[in-house]
Amino acid sequence: MTNNRKSKQDKVTLNGRYNPLVLRKKSLQIVAVLFRYTLLICLGFVILIPILHTLKDAVTDQSALGLKNSVWVPPAISAQSFVTAGHILKFNKGILFSLGNTAVLALLQTLCASLAAYSFARLRFKGSNLLFGLVIFTIIVPSQSIMLAQYISFRNFDFLGIIKLITGQPINLVGSTVAIYILAATGMGVKGGLYIYILRQSYRQLPVSIEEAAYVDGAGFLKTFFQIVIPGVSASLTTVGVLSFVWNYSDVYFISLLSPTDLHLPLRLVRIQNNMRWAILDVEKLIPSRYIVQAESPVVQTAVASACAILVILPLLILYLFVQKRFVQGVERSGLGGD
């Protein structure tokens, strides 16, 4: 015990003096830790500043808006802006539609990506690398570049000529949610290629021997996949599910192109941002008298727009509070290995 303590001291001291090499190493470690935390705090502050400003404007009483003696803390708190924003967004109906529609899209995308990724990770056939290259290509190519082709395809939708053979003409799916469901189920939805890539890398980290043992025990492909493989990549599946939910919820491109509706909260927010004055005037009769707003005031319009933004992102914040632990685990494990 005494010898171990003496040898430890000898590393720190040299001939009765502090060892310069040890001091230098410890100093560098302290500097690295300080730099890391300083960088994280600065980045966090940069990210949080817009949210804090938005929240402050949204909760400030409209009579106190624009006061220069208040920067971070509102001098008076009121729900005026949130009441107005709720009527403008049709929040009660919009939140139900947005969450339900997004949940279906996220489920379809996760199921499609998991099956496709497992096939790319385990099956070997001619052209598999080429097909996976096309998946990567969908990540690189901007969605806007194929916008016209997608619109025409769903404007005159026909599956292998079967629909035209039965009805005599293609059907028009533009304006219905079926169009975006088809894109999600076929891997061409929002960021579909990225989900396949993430899950493929996760599947490749699983030992093949586990699946071979399941086959020897008599398990079929589907039983092995759902009972052996899926539990092994549950963290990555959570990551893909959360990313799919967040991006589909905040997406306005596919919704506005194929299924435009005022019930989708992010799309409605985009449409009213530049017309906040008229949006307030449209719902003025629906607002209780104690929440009367000044539609002509620019600062009031900004406060109502901020309240609209808070209401739109609120479901995502609540979702992250429940899944953040599994989400971080999935991010750490996804795409880190491979053959």
Buried (B, 14 or more C-beta within 10 A) or exposed (E): EEEEEEEEEEEEEEEEEEBEEEEEEEEEEEEEEEEEEEEEEEEEEEEEEEEEEBBBBBBBBBEBBBEEEBEEEBEEEBBBBBBBBBBBBBBEEBBEBBBEBBBBBBBBBBBBBBBBBBBBBBEEEEEEEEEBEEBEEBEEEEBEEEBEEBBEBBBBBBEEEEBBEEEEEBBEBBEBBBBBBBBBBEBBBBBBBBBBBBBBBBBBBBEEEEBEEBEEEEBEEEEBBEEBBEEBBEBBBBBBBBBBBBBBBBBBEBBBBBBEBBBBBBBBBBBBEEEBBEBBEBBEEEBEEEBEBBBEBEBBBBBBBBBBBBBBBEBBEEBEEEBEEBBEBBBEBBBEEEE
